[in-house]
Amino acid sequence: MSRLHDHFPYPFPRSQQVEIMDALAAQWHQKQFFLIEAPTGTGKSGIAHAIAGWTQSAYVLTETKMLQDQYIGEFEKAKSLKGRSNYPCAKNTSFTAETSPCVLNKHQRDQCRGKSGENMGRNICPYYIARDEAFDSEMMVTNYDFLMTMSKTIWHEDR
């Protein structure tokens, strides 16, 4: 693996960013997870981008949709996944992905995900498209709730 600093997205990291990246790199193989909590203006976004490039996989958690949008606008490799209520139902736009009929009907969900029926091989659900793109990206940007509630189910589900 290359040095973490080599993936920093800006010309020069600030001293506190170097300090954080050095601490992460030194402990990388001794820990399973890292959380970076630092004040606004520290440059966590640049550090997150460096980690994603270094490891080829990183989850960035934010509290707001506005921050998720900021990451997406700033970093091409970042893919966002918001809550289901932010995505329309592909079959009936009166619903969101959170309230759509397929939430309770696996047969309909399989059709919208391209696993059966008229859409076989073609996923049309905006939520699942965004979810799959986010999971397949180097940098998945999502909220704390998603990671905490889905960690027990999503990684066991057949995507």
DSSP file with accessible surface (Angstrom, degrees, kcal/mol):
  #  RESIDUE AA STRUCTURE BP1 BP2  ACC     N-H-->O    O-->H-N    N-H-->O    O-->H-N    TCO  KAPPA ALPHA  PHI   PSI    X-CA   Y-CA   Z-CA
    1    1 A M              0   0  153      0, 0.0     3,-0.1     0, 0.0    54,-0.1   0.000 360.0 360.0 360.0 142.2    0.0    0.0    0.0
    2    2 A S        -     0   0   51     52,-0.2     2,-0.1     1,-0.2     5,-0.1  -0.296 360.0 -75.0 -78.7 170.2    1.2    3.5   -0.8
    3    3 A R    >   -     0   0  153      1,-0.1     3,-1.1    -2,-0.1     4,-0.4  -0.357  36.2-126.6 -65.6 142.6    1.6    6.2    1.8
    4    4 A L  G >  S+     0   0    2      1,-0.3     3,-1.9     2,-0.2     4,-0.2   0.899 108.2  61.1 -56.7 -39.7   -1.7    7.7    3.0
    5    5 A H  G >  S+     0   0   35      1,-0.3     3,-1.7     2,-0.2    -1,-0.3   0.792  89.8  70.2 -61.1 -28.5   -0.3   11.2    2.2
    6    6 A D  G <  S+     0   0  103     -3,-1.1    -1,-0.3     1,-0.3    -2,-0.2   0.696  98.4  50.3 -64.2 -17.6    0.0   10.3   -1.4
    7    7 A H  G <  S+     0   0   51     -3,-1.9    -1,-0.3    -4,-0.4    -2,-0.2   0.341  75.5 126.6-103.7   5.6   -3.8   10.3   -1.7
    8    8 A F    <   -     0   0   22     -3,-1.7    39,-0.1    -4,-0.2    38,-0.1  -0.471  55.7-144.0 -65.4 131.2   -4.4   13.7   -0.2
    9    9 A P  S    S+     0   0   44      0, 0.0    -1,-0.1     0, 0.0    38,-0.0   0.589  72.7  65.2 -80.8  -9.7   -6.5   15.6   -2.7
   10   10 A Y  S    S-     0   0   86      1,-0.1    -2,-0.0    36,-0.1     0, 0.0  -0.740  91.0-106.7-112.8 163.1   -5.1   19.1   -2.2
   11   11 A P  S    S+     0   0  113      0, 0.0    -1,-0.1     0, 0.0    -3,-0.1   0.880 101.3  13.4 -56.7 -42.9   -1.6   20.4   -2.9
   12   12 A F  S    S-     0   0  178     -3,-0.0     2,-0.1     0, 0.0     0, 0.0  -0.970  70.7-138.3-140.8 124.0   -0.5   20.7    0.8
   13   13 A P        -     0   0   42      0, 0.0     2,-0.1     0, 0.0    30,-0.1  -0.489  29.0-117.1 -74.7 147.9   -2.0   19.2    3.9
   14   14 A R     >  -     0   0  117     28,-0.2     4,-2.4    -2,-0.1     3,-0.5  -0.382  32.7-100.2 -76.8 164.8   -2.1   21.4    7.0
   15   15 A S  H  > S+     0   0   96      1,-0.3     4,-2.5     2,-0.2     5,-0.2   0.886 122.8  50.7 -58.9 -40.5   -0.1   20.4   10.1
   16   16 A Q  H  > S+     0   0   77      1,-0.2     4,-2.2     2,-0.2    -1,-0.3   0.864 109.8  51.3 -68.8 -30.7   -3.2   19.0   11.9
   17   17 A Q  H  > S+     0   0    5     -3,-0.5     4,-2.8     2,-0.2     5,-0.2   0.923 110.0  49.1 -69.1 -41.4   -4.1   16.9    8.8
   18   18 A V  H  X S+     0   0   43     -4,-2.4     4,-2.9     2,-0.2     5,-0.2   0.932 110.6  51.6 -61.3 -43.6   -0.6   15.5    8.7
   19   19 A E  H  X S+     0   0  141     -4,-2.5     4,-2.1    -5,-0.2    -2,-0.2   0.926 112.4  44.9 -60.1 -45.0   -0.8   14.7   12.4
   20   20 A I  H  X S+     0   0   39     -4,-2.2     4,-2.6     2,-0.2    -2,-0.2   0.938 114.4  48.1 -66.6 -45.5   -4.1   12.8   12.0
   21   21 A M  H  X S+     0   0    0     -4,-2.8     4,-2.7     1,-0.2     5,-0.2   0.908 111.4  50.4 -64.4 -39.2   -3.0   10.9    8.8
   22   22 A D  H  X S+     0   0   81     -4,-2.9     4,-2.3    -5,-0.2    -1,-0.2   0.916 110.9  49.2 -63.7 -41.5    0.3    9.9   10.5
   23   23 A A  H  X S+     0   0   58     -4,-2.1     4,-1.4    -5,-0.2    -2,-0.2   0.920 112.9  47.8 -64.9 -41.4   -1.6    8.6   13.6
   24   24 A L  H  X S+     0   0    9     -4,-2.6     4,-1.1     1,-0.2     3,-0.3   0.945 112.3  48.0 -62.6 -49.0   -4.0    6.7   11.4
   25   25 A A  H  < S+     0   0   39     -4,-2.7     3,-0.5     1,-0.2     4,-0.4   0.892 110.1  52.9 -61.4 -38.2   -1.2    5.1    9.2
   26   26 A A  H  < S+     0   0   68     -4,-2.3    -1,-0.2     1,-0.2    -2,-0.2   0.823 119.8  33.2 -67.7 -31.1    0.8    4.1   12.3
   27   27 A Q  H >X S+     0   0   74     -4,-1.4     3,-2.0    -3,-0.3     4,-0.8   0.436  86.7 109.6-102.7   0.0   -2.2    2.3   13.9
   28   28 A W  G >< S+     0   0   54     -4,-1.1     3,-0.6    -3,-0.5    -1,-0.1   0.836  81.6  40.5 -52.5 -47.4   -3.9    1.0   10.7
   29   29 A H  G 34 S+     0   0  162     -4,-0.4    -1,-0.3     1,-0.2    -2,-0.1   0.493 111.4  58.7 -84.6   0.0   -3.1   -2.7   11.0
   30   30 A Q  G <4 S+     0   0  135     -3,-2.0     2,-0.3     1,-0.0    -1,-0.2   0.542 103.5  52.3-102.8  -9.8   -3.8   -2.7   14.8
   31   31 A K    <<  -     0   0  121     -4,-0.8     3,-0.1    -3,-0.6    -1,-0.0  -0.909  59.7-152.0-128.1 155.2   -7.4   -1.5   14.7
   32   32 A Q  S    S+     0   0  165     -2,-0.3     2,-0.3     1,-0.2    -1,-0.1   0.806  82.9  21.9 -92.6 -34.4  -10.6   -2.5   12.8
   33   33 A F        -     0   0  159      2,-0.0     2,-0.4     0, 0.0    -1,-0.2  -0.961  60.4-160.2-134.4 153.0  -12.3    0.9   12.7
   34   34 A F        -     0   0   65     -2,-0.3     2,-0.4    -3,-0.1   -10,-0.0  -0.996   2.3-166.7-131.8 137.4  -11.3    4.5   13.0
   35   35 A L        -     0   0  160     -2,-0.4     2,-0.6     2,-0.1    -2,-0.0  -0.992   7.6-157.2-119.8 131.0  -13.5    7.5   13.9
   36   36 A I        +     0   0   58     -2,-0.4     2,-0.5     2,-0.0    -2,-0.0  -0.946  14.0 175.8-110.6 115.4  -12.2   11.0   13.3
   37   37 A E        +     0   0  192     -2,-0.6    -2,-0.1     7,-0.0     0, 0.0  -0.984  19.2 146.1-118.5 116.0  -13.9   13.6   15.4
   38   38 A A        -     0   0   24     -2,-0.5     3,-0.1     1,-0.0     4,-0.1  -0.979  49.1 -84.2-147.9 157.0  -12.4   17.0   14.9
   39   39 A P    >   -     0   0   98      0, 0.0     3,-1.8     0, 0.0     4,-0.3  -0.134  57.4 -82.2 -62.8 157.1  -13.6   20.7   14.9
   40   40 A T  T 3  S+     0   0  145      1,-0.3     0, 0.0     2,-0.1     0, 0.0  -0.328 118.9  31.1 -54.2 136.0  -15.1   22.3   11.8
   41   41 A G  T 3  S+     0   0   56     -3,-0.1    -1,-0.3     0, 0.0     0, 0.0   0.378  82.8 112.7  93.0  -4.0  -12.2   23.6    9.6
   42   42 A T  S <  S-     0   0    9     -3,-1.8   -28,-0.2    -4,-0.1    -2,-0.1   0.837  88.0-113.0 -68.8 -32.2   -9.8   20.8   10.5
   43   43 A G     >  +     0   0   18     -4,-0.3     4,-1.6    -5,-0.1     3,-0.2   0.777  58.3 156.5 101.9  36.4  -10.0   19.3    7.0
   44   44 A K  H  > S+     0   0   64     -5,-0.2     4,-2.9     1,-0.2     5,-0.2   0.845  70.3  62.3 -63.0 -32.5  -11.7   16.0    7.7
   45   45 A S  H  > S+     0   0   19      1,-0.2     4,-2.4     2,-0.2    -1,-0.2   0.929 104.1  46.5 -61.1 -45.7  -12.9   15.9    4.1
   46   46 A G  H  > S+     0   0    1      2,-0.2     4,-2.2    -3,-0.2    -1,-0.2   0.896 112.9  49.9 -63.5 -38.4   -9.4   15.8    2.7
   47   47 A I  H  X S+     0   0    0     -4,-1.6     4,-2.6     2,-0.2    -2,-0.2   0.929 110.0  50.9 -66.2 -43.0   -8.4   13.1    5.2
   48   48 A A  H  X S+     0   0   14     -4,-2.9     4,-2.6     1,-0.2    -2,-0.2   0.916 109.9  50.2 -61.2 -41.7  -11.4   11.0    4.3
   49   49 A H  H  X S+     0   0   29     -4,-2.4     4,-2.3    -5,-0.2    -1,-0.2   0.921 110.3  50.0 -62.8 -42.0  -10.5   11.3    0.6
   50   50 A A  H  X S+     0   0    0     -4,-2.2     4,-2.4     2,-0.2    -2,-0.2   0.923 111.1  48.7 -63.3 -42.8   -6.9   10.2    1.3
   51   51 A I  H  X S+     0   0   20     -4,-2.6     4,-2.8     2,-0.2     6,-0.4   0.929 110.4  51.4 -62.8 -44.8   -8.1    7.2    3.3
   52   52 A A  H  X S+     0   0    0     -4,-2.6     4,-1.8     1,-0.2     5,-0.2   0.914 113.5  44.3 -60.6 -42.7  -10.6    6.2    0.6
   53   53 A G  H  < S+     0   0    1     -4,-2.3    -1,-0.2    -5,-0.2    -2,-0.2   0.888 115.2  48.5 -68.5 -37.3   -7.8    6.3   -2.0
   54   54 A W  H  < S+     0   0   24     -4,-2.4    -2,-0.2    -5,-0.2   -52,-0.2   0.897 125.5  26.9 -69.9 -40.8   -5.3    4.5    0.2
   55   55 A T  H  < S-     0   0   31     -4,-2.8    -2,-0.2    -5,-0.2    -1,-0.2   0.581  95.1-131.5 -99.1 -14.6   -7.6    1.7    1.2
   56   56 A Q  S  < S+     0   0  115     -4,-1.8     2,-0.2    -5,-0.3    -3,-0.2   0.594  87.5  63.0  69.0   9.7   -9.9    1.7   -1.9
   57   57 A S        +     0   0   66     -6,-0.4     2,-0.3    -5,-0.2    82,-0.2  -0.785  56.5 151.9-165.2 121.3  -12.8    1.6    0.5
   58   58 A A  E     -a  139   0A  15     80,-1.8    82,-2.7    -2,-0.2     2,-0.5  -0.993  30.1-142.3-151.0 146.4  -14.1    4.1    3.1
   59   59 A Y  E     -a  140   0A  96     -2,-0.3     2,-0.5    80,-0.2    82,-0.2  -0.960  15.0-163.2-108.3 125.9  -17.4    5.0    4.8
   60   60 A V  E     -a  141   0A  11     80,-3.5    82,-2.6    -2,-0.5     2,-0.5  -0.947   7.8-159.6-110.3 122.0  -17.8    8.7    5.5
   61   61 A L  E     +a  142   0A  32     -2,-0.5     2,-0.3    80,-0.2    82,-0.2  -0.878  13.8 174.1-105.9 133.8  -20.6    9.4    8.0
   62   62 A T  E     -a  143   0A   6     80,-2.2    82,-0.8    -2,-0.5     3,-0.0  -0.896  33.6-136.9-131.5 164.2  -22.3   12.8    8.2
   63   63 A E  S    S+     0   0  162     -2,-0.3     2,-0.3    80,-0.2    80,-0.1   0.698  83.7  49.1 -91.4 -22.5  -25.2   14.3   10.1
   64   64 A T     >  -     0   0   63      1,-0.1     4,-1.7    79,-0.0     5,-0.1  -0.890  68.7-134.6-126.7 152.5  -26.7   16.3    7.3
   65   65 A K  H  > S+     0   0  107     -2,-0.3     4,-2.7     1,-0.2     5,-0.2   0.835 108.8  62.1 -66.1 -32.4  -27.8   15.8    3.7
   66   66 A M  H  > S+     0   0  148      1,-0.2     4,-2.0     2,-0.2    -1,-0.2   0.915 104.3  46.8 -61.9 -41.4  -26.1   19.2    3.0
   67   67 A L  H  > S+     0   0   64      2,-0.2     4,-2.3     1,-0.2    -1,-0.2   0.889 109.9  53.7 -67.6 -37.0  -22.7   17.7    4.0
   68   68 A Q  H  X S+     0   0    2     -4,-1.7     4,-2.1     1,-0.2    -2,-0.2   0.945 109.5  48.4 -59.8 -45.9  -23.4   14.6    2.0
   69   69 A D  H  X S+     0   0   82     -4,-2.7     4,-2.5     1,-0.2    -2,-0.2   0.865 107.6  56.1 -62.2 -36.2  -24.0   16.8   -1.1
   70   70 A Q  H  X S+     0   0   93     -4,-2.0     4,-1.9     2,-0.2    -1,-0.2   0.931 107.7  47.5 -62.3 -45.4  -20.8   18.7   -0.3
   71   71 A Y  H  X S+     0   0   17     -4,-2.3     4,-2.7     1,-0.2     7,-0.3   0.920 112.3  49.6 -60.3 -44.2  -18.7   15.5   -0.4
   72   72 A I  H  < S+     0   0   63     -4,-2.1    -1,-0.2     1,-0.2    -2,-0.2   0.905 113.0  46.8 -63.4 -41.1  -20.3   14.5   -3.7
   73   73 A G  H  < S+     0   0   72     -4,-2.5    -1,-0.2    -5,-0.2    -2,-0.2   0.823 118.2  42.2 -69.2 -29.4  -19.7   17.9   -5.2
   74   74 A E  H  < S+     0   0   79     -4,-1.9     2,-0.5     1,-0.2    -2,-0.2   0.825 115.7  42.5 -89.2 -33.7  -16.1   17.9   -4.0
   75   75 A F    ><  -     0   0    8     -4,-2.7     3,-1.3    -5,-0.2    -1,-0.2  -0.948  59.2-157.9-126.7 118.3  -14.9   14.4   -4.7
   76   76 A E  T 3  S+     0   0  187     -2,-0.5    -1,-0.1     1,-0.3    -2,-0.0   0.841  94.6  55.9 -59.8 -36.5  -15.7   12.4   -7.9
   77   77 A K  T 3  S+     0   0   56     60,-0.1    62,-1.0    61,-0.1    61,-0.4   0.670  87.0 100.1 -74.9 -12.9  -15.1    9.1   -6.2
   78   78 A A  E <   -b  139   0A   3     -3,-1.3     2,-0.4    -7,-0.3    62,-0.2  -0.537  52.1-170.2 -78.4 135.5  -17.7    9.8   -3.4
   79   79 A K  E     -b  140   0A  86     60,-2.6    62,-2.8    -2,-0.2     2,-0.3  -0.996  13.1-141.4-126.2 132.6  -21.1    8.3   -3.8
   80   80 A S  E     -b  141   0A  23     -2,-0.4     2,-0.4    60,-0.2    62,-0.2  -0.663  14.0-170.6 -98.4 144.6  -23.9    9.3   -1.5
   81   81 A L        -     0   0    0     60,-2.6    62,-0.4    -2,-0.3     2,-0.2  -0.958  13.9-179.9-131.4 115.0  -26.7    7.2    0.0
   82   82 A K        -     0   0   37     -2,-0.4     5,-0.0     1,-0.2    49,-0.0  -0.480  42.0 -66.2-101.2 177.5  -29.4    9.0    1.8
   83   83 A G    >   -     0   0   28     -2,-0.2     3,-2.3     1,-0.1    -1,-0.2  -0.220  50.6-106.7 -62.9 155.8  -32.5    7.7    3.6
   84   84 A R  G >  S+     0   0   67      1,-0.3     3,-1.8     2,-0.2    13,-0.9   0.777 115.1  69.9 -56.1 -29.3  -35.1    5.9    1.5
   85   85 A S  G 3  S+     0   0   57      1,-0.3    -1,-0.3    12,-0.2    -2,-0.1   0.658  89.9  64.2 -67.8 -10.2  -37.5    8.9    1.8
   86   86 A N  G <  S+     0   0   61     -3,-2.3    -1,-0.3    10,-0.1    -2,-0.2   0.450  93.8  70.7 -89.9  -1.0  -35.2   10.8   -0.4
   87   87 A Y  S <  S-     0   0   33     -3,-1.8    10,-3.0    -4,-0.2    11,-0.3  -0.959  79.5-127.8-121.5 133.2  -35.8    8.6   -3.4
   88   88 A P  B     -C   96   0B  67      0, 0.0     2,-0.3     0, 0.0    39,-0.3  -0.374  30.7-103.5 -74.1 155.4  -39.0    8.3   -5.5
   89   89 A C        -     0   0   10      6,-2.1     6,-0.1     3,-0.4    36,-0.1  -0.635  25.4-142.8 -73.1 132.4  -40.7    5.0   -6.2
   90   90 A A  S    S+     0   0   46     -2,-0.3     3,-0.2     1,-0.2    -1,-0.1   0.788  97.3  41.0 -70.8 -25.8  -39.9    4.0   -9.7
   91   91 A K  S    S+     0   0   96      1,-0.3     2,-0.3    -3,-0.0    -1,-0.2   0.763 129.5  19.4 -94.1 -28.3  -43.3    2.5  -10.3
   92   92 A N    >   -     0   0   65      3,-0.1     3,-2.3     1,-0.1    -3,-0.4  -0.818  59.8-162.1-147.9 103.2  -45.5    5.1   -8.6
   93   93 A T  T 3  S+     0   0  120     -2,-0.3    -3,-0.1     1,-0.3    -1,-0.1   0.500  84.7  79.7 -70.2  -0.8  -44.1    8.6   -7.9
   94   94 A S  T 3  S+     0   0  105     -6,-0.1    -1,-0.3     2,-0.0     2,-0.3   0.667  96.5  55.8 -71.6 -16.7  -46.8    9.2   -5.3
   95   95 A F  S <  S-     0   0   69     -3,-2.3    -6,-2.1    -6,-0.1     2,-0.2  -0.741  76.0-139.4-111.3 160.5  -44.6    7.1   -3.0
   96   96 A T  B >>  -C   88   0B  42     -8,-0.3     4,-1.2    -2,-0.3     3,-0.6  -0.654  40.8 -98.8-102.7 173.2  -41.0    7.3   -1.9
   97   97 A A  T 34 S+     0   0    4    -10,-3.0   -12,-0.2   -13,-0.9   -13,-0.1   0.765 125.8  56.8 -63.4 -21.5  -38.7    4.2   -1.6
   98   98 A E  T 34 S+     0   0  108    -14,-0.6    -1,-0.2   -11,-0.3   -13,-0.1   0.826 118.7  28.0 -77.6 -31.6  -39.6    4.3    2.1
   99   99 A T  T <4 S+     0   0   76     -3,-0.6    -2,-0.2   -15,-0.2    -1,-0.2   0.318  90.5 125.6-113.1   6.5  -43.3    4.1    1.6
  100  100 A S  S >< S-     0   0    6     -4,-1.2     3,-1.7     1,-0.1     4,-0.4  -0.219  72.8-111.0 -67.1 157.4  -43.6    2.2   -1.7
  101  101 A P  G >> S+     0   0   57      0, 0.0     3,-1.2     0, 0.0     4,-0.7   0.823 113.0  67.3 -58.6 -28.8  -45.6   -1.0   -2.0
  102  102 A C  G 34 S+     0   0   13      1,-0.3     7,-0.3     2,-0.2     8,-0.1   0.678  80.2  78.3 -70.7 -14.0  -42.5   -3.1   -2.5
  103  103 A V  G <4 S+     0   0   56     -3,-1.7    -1,-0.3     1,-0.2     3,-0.1   0.900 110.7  25.4 -59.4 -36.3  -41.4   -2.4    1.1
  104  104 A L  T <4 S+     0   0  166     -3,-1.2     2,-0.5    -4,-0.4    -1,-0.2   0.467 117.4  67.9-104.9  -4.3  -43.9   -5.0    2.2
  105  105 A N     X  -     0   0   64     -4,-0.7     4,-2.2     1,-0.1     5,-0.2  -0.893  55.6-171.3-124.7 102.1  -44.0   -7.1   -1.0
  106  106 A K  H  > S+     0   0  123     -2,-0.5     4,-2.9     1,-0.2     5,-0.2   0.868  87.6  58.9 -60.4 -35.1  -40.8   -9.0   -1.8
  107  107 A H  H  > S+     0   0  112      1,-0.2     4,-1.8     2,-0.2    -1,-0.2   0.944 109.3  43.2 -61.2 -47.1  -42.3  -10.0   -5.3
  108  108 A Q  H  > S+     0   0   68      2,-0.2     4,-2.4     1,-0.2    -1,-0.2   0.902 113.1  52.9 -64.7 -40.5  -42.7   -6.3   -6.3
  109  109 A R  H  X S+     0   0   61     -4,-2.2     4,-2.0    -7,-0.3    -2,-0.2   0.931 107.6  51.2 -61.7 -43.2  -39.2   -5.5   -4.8
  110  110 A D  H  <>S+     0   0   31     -4,-2.9     5,-3.1     1,-0.2     6,-0.9   0.889 109.6  50.9 -62.4 -36.5  -37.6   -8.2   -6.9
  111  111 A Q  H ><5S+     0   0   34     -4,-1.8     3,-1.2     4,-0.2    -2,-0.2   0.941 111.8  45.8 -65.7 -45.0  -39.3   -6.8  -10.0
  112  112 A C  H 3<5S+     0   0    9     -4,-2.4    12,-3.0     1,-0.3    13,-1.2   0.790 112.2  51.9 -68.9 -26.4  -38.0   -3.3   -9.3
  113  113 A R  T 3<5S-     0   0   18     -4,-2.0    -1,-0.3    10,-0.2    10,-0.3   0.409 117.5-112.7 -89.7   0.9  -34.5   -4.6   -8.5
  114  114 A G  T < 5S+     0   0    8     -3,-1.2     7,-3.6     8,-0.3    -3,-0.2   0.728  84.9 118.5  78.8  21.7  -34.4   -6.6  -11.8
  115  115 A K  S   <S-     0   0   73     -5,-3.1     2,-0.3     5,-0.2    -4,-0.2   0.545  80.8  -1.3 -96.8  -9.3  -34.5  -10.0  -10.2
  116  116 A S  S >  S+     0   0   31     -6,-0.9     3,-0.8    -5,-0.1    -2,-0.2  -0.977 101.5  20.2-164.3 169.4  -37.8  -11.1  -11.8
  117  117 A G  G >  S-     0   0   48     -2,-0.3     3,-1.9     1,-0.2    -9,-0.0  -0.121 110.6 -13.2  68.8-152.8  -40.6  -10.1  -14.1
  118  118 A E  G 3  S+     0   0  143      1,-0.3    -1,-0.2     2,-0.0    -7,-0.0   0.683 135.7  48.6 -64.1 -21.8  -40.7   -7.3  -16.6
  119  119 A N  G X  S+     0   0    6     -3,-0.8     3,-3.1    -8,-0.1    -1,-0.3   0.160  76.1 161.3-103.9  18.1  -37.5   -5.7  -15.5
  120  120 A M  T <  S+     0   0  131     -3,-1.9    -5,-0.2     1,-0.3    -6,-0.1  -0.111  74.8   6.0 -46.3 124.3  -35.4   -8.9  -15.3
  121  121 A G  T 3  S+     0   0   77     -7,-3.6     2,-0.4     1,-0.1    -1,-0.3   0.490 114.6  93.1  80.2   4.0  -31.7   -7.8  -15.3
  122  122 A R    <   -     0   0  143     -3,-3.1     2,-0.4   -11,-0.2    -8,-0.3  -0.881  63.4-152.5-136.7 101.2  -32.5   -4.1  -15.1
  123  123 A N        +     0   0   40     -2,-0.4   -10,-0.2   -10,-0.3   -11,-0.1  -0.598  19.6 171.4 -72.2 122.9  -32.7   -2.5  -11.6
  124  124 A I        +     0   0   39    -12,-3.0   -11,-0.2    -2,-0.4    -1,-0.1   0.489  40.2 109.2-111.3  -5.5  -35.1    0.5  -11.8
  125  125 A C     >  -     0   0   10    -13,-1.2     4,-2.5     1,-0.2     5,-0.2  -0.610  57.4-152.7 -78.0 117.3  -35.4    1.4   -8.2
  126  126 A P  H  > S+     0   0   39      0, 0.0     4,-2.3     0, 0.0     5,-0.2   0.868  94.0  52.1 -57.3 -36.6  -33.6    4.7   -7.6
  127  127 A Y  H  > S+     0   0    4    -39,-0.3     4,-2.8     2,-0.2     5,-0.2   0.955 112.5  42.8 -66.0 -49.3  -32.8    3.8   -3.9
  128  128 A Y  H  > S+     0   0    8      2,-0.2     4,-2.7     1,-0.2     5,-0.2   0.853 112.6  54.0 -68.9 -31.9  -31.3    0.5   -4.7
  129  129 A I  H  X S+     0   0   60     -4,-2.5     4,-2.5     2,-0.2    -1,-0.2   0.960 112.8  43.7 -62.3 -48.9  -29.3    1.9   -7.6
  130  130 A A  H  X S+     0   0   15     -4,-2.3     4,-2.5    -5,-0.2    -2,-0.2   0.911 114.2  51.1 -62.8 -41.1  -27.9    4.6   -5.3
  131  131 A R  H  X S+     0   0    0     -4,-2.8     4,-2.6     2,-0.2     5,-0.2   0.943 111.8  45.7 -62.9 -46.8  -27.2    2.0   -2.6
  132  132 A D  H  X S+     0   0   29     -4,-2.7     4,-1.9     1,-0.2    -1,-0.2   0.913 113.4  49.8 -64.8 -41.0  -25.4   -0.4   -4.9
  133  133 A E  H  X S+     0   0  104     -4,-2.5     4,-0.6    -5,-0.2    -1,-0.2   0.908 111.9  49.1 -62.8 -41.2  -23.3    2.5   -6.4
  134  134 A A  H >< S+     0   0    1     -4,-2.5     3,-1.0     1,-0.2    -2,-0.2   0.935 111.7  47.6 -65.0 -45.1  -22.4    3.7   -2.9
  135  135 A F  H 3< S+     0   0   25     -4,-2.6    -1,-0.2     1,-0.2    -2,-0.2   0.829 113.1  49.2 -65.5 -30.4  -21.4    0.2   -1.7
  136  136 A D  H 3< S+     0   0  117     -4,-1.9    -1,-0.2    -5,-0.2    -2,-0.2   0.536  97.5  92.1 -86.3  -5.3  -19.3   -0.3   -4.9
  137  137 A S  S << S-     0   0   20     -3,-1.0     3,-0.2    -4,-0.6   -79,-0.2  -0.360  81.8-122.1 -86.8 166.6  -17.5    3.0   -4.6
  138  138 A E  S    S+     0   0   53    -61,-0.4   -80,-1.8     1,-0.3     2,-0.5   0.795 105.2  35.0 -71.0 -31.6  -14.2    3.9   -2.9
  139  139 A M  E    S-ab  58  78A   0    -62,-1.0   -60,-2.6   -82,-0.2     2,-0.6  -0.890  70.1-169.2-133.6 101.9  -16.0    6.4   -0.7
  140  140 A M  E     -ab  59  79A   4    -82,-2.7   -80,-3.5    -2,-0.5     2,-0.6  -0.813   8.1-161.9 -91.3 124.8  -19.5    5.8    0.5
  141  141 A V  E     +ab  60  80A   0    -62,-2.8   -60,-2.6    -2,-0.6     2,-0.2  -0.938  30.2 134.3-109.9 119.5  -21.0    8.9    2.1
  142  142 A T  E     -a   61   0A   0    -82,-2.6   -80,-2.2    -2,-0.6     2,-0.2  -0.831  49.8 -85.3-148.6-173.9  -24.1    8.2    4.3
  143  143 A N  E  >  -a   62   0A  35    -62,-0.4     4,-1.7    -2,-0.2     5,-0.2  -0.583  35.3-110.7-102.8 166.3  -25.6    9.1    7.6
  144  144 A Y  H  > S+     0   0  104    -82,-0.8     4,-2.5     1,-0.2     5,-0.2   0.891 114.3  57.3 -60.8 -42.0  -25.0    7.5   11.1
  145  145 A D  H  > S+     0   0  121      1,-0.2     4,-2.9     2,-0.2     5,-0.4   0.908 104.4  51.8 -58.9 -43.8  -28.5    6.0   11.2
  146  146 A F  H  > S+     0   0   15      1,-0.2     4,-2.5     2,-0.2     5,-0.3   0.958 112.1  44.9 -59.5 -49.0  -28.0    4.1    8.0
  147  147 A L  H  X S+     0   0   33     -4,-1.7     4,-1.3     1,-0.2    -1,-0.2   0.925 117.0  44.8 -63.7 -41.9  -24.7    2.5    9.1
  148  148 A M  H  < S+     0   0  117     -4,-2.5     4,-0.3     1,-0.2    -1,-0.2   0.915 119.7  38.4 -71.6 -41.9  -26.0    1.6   12.6
  149  149 A T  H  < S+     0   0   95     -4,-2.9     3,-0.3    -5,-0.2    -2,-0.2   0.852 122.6  40.8 -80.0 -30.9  -29.4    0.2   11.6
  150  150 A M  H >X>S+     0   0   30     -4,-2.5     4,-2.5    -5,-0.4     3,-1.4   0.632  89.1  87.3 -93.7 -12.1  -28.2   -1.6    8.4
  151  151 A S  T 3<5S+     0   0   44     -4,-1.3     4,-0.2    -5,-0.3    -1,-0.2   0.818  93.1  47.2 -59.6 -27.0  -24.9   -3.0    9.6
  152  152 A K  T 345S+     0   0  171     -3,-0.3    -1,-0.3    -4,-0.3    -2,-0.1   0.645 127.8  21.6 -88.1 -15.4  -26.7   -6.0   10.9
  153  153 A T  T X>5S+     0   0   74     -3,-1.4     3,-1.2    -4,-0.2     4,-0.8   0.758 110.2  60.5-119.0 -43.0  -28.8   -6.7    7.8
  154  154 A I  G ><5S+     0   0    1     -4,-2.5     3,-0.7     1,-0.3    -3,-0.1   0.859 101.8  53.0 -66.5 -35.6  -27.4   -5.1    4.6
  155  155 A W  G 34<S+     0   0  106     -5,-0.6    -1,-0.3    -4,-0.2     4,-0.1   0.667 112.1  48.0 -75.6 -11.0  -24.1   -6.9    4.5
  156  156 A H  G <4 S+     0   0  154     -3,-1.2    -1,-0.2     2,-0.1     2,-0.2   0.547  93.9  95.6 -99.8 -11.1  -25.9  -10.2    4.8
  157  157 A E  S << S-     0   0   70     -4,-0.8     2,-0.9    -3,-0.7    -4,-0.0  -0.546  85.1-111.6 -81.4 146.5  -28.4   -9.4    2.1
  158  158 A D              0   0  127     -2,-0.2    -1,-0.1     1,-0.2    -2,-0.1  -0.653 360.0 360.0 -77.2 107.5  -27.9  -10.6   -1.4
  159  159 A R              0   0   98     -2,-0.9    -1,-0.2    -4,-0.1    -4,-0.0   0.466 360.0 360.0 -81.1 360.0  -27.3   -7.4   -3.3
